[in-house]
């Protein structure tokens, strides 16, 4: 636990809420550690069904806390700057493994941005399965203009897969901000809710996911990821293999029996 974020577990939902409003929820290593623990528990705890990432205050996040970033990256113990050191330190500091785990865990992960979502907030968002926004939310990647770097923690690659190179250039290269309505139009977010209803509707969506058949939900996530990266024939074959497993599941049998019982009662 950290003063800058909190964790709540209820109804099969792990909720991580950024609470560092005094610093516009700028993300610290401690906040990422809390999120990493939640992702691990989501993966290993059968009672955990959904991860919901939210925030309180004026911003979802203003991005990574710049004061936690080293100015002299890549210098080894011998005093020499090497590319291999830069890449290793960058992976560790930017928690690349955490973003990969968000993407790979076979349970749904939802990011709900109630306000501006910048930098690493967008990189976390595009690693999640679902992105929700309040009508006052905005999205931006200011790394190029502000720090002379790109959003390299998977931000460019994941964003481009979601919105295409056309809009990735607008957001990454030109540093343009998109509002919630535009984010939905280009495919960056799934839905937009009024600000005064946002927290309740985001949680209701997470509860909906928590109530779905877990094996089918997990395999659907894997199948979608496979379909996005392989040829069409391979994707269809994977669908068939996944379906074979689901046809033998208790969830499938119980639902078929329930349909049969209702049909008999009519």
PyMOL commands that set and color helices and strands:
alter all, ss='L'
color gray80, all
select helices_A, chain A and resi 21-23+29-44+66-68+83-93+96-104+120-125+143-147+155-173+180-186+195-210+214-227+232-247+250-265
alter helices_A, ss='H'
color red, helices_A
select strands_A, chain A and resi 5-10+13-18+50-55+59-61+108-113+116-118+130-134+138-140+178-179+191-193
alter strands_A, ss='S'
color yellow, strands_A
deselect
rebuild
show_as cartoon
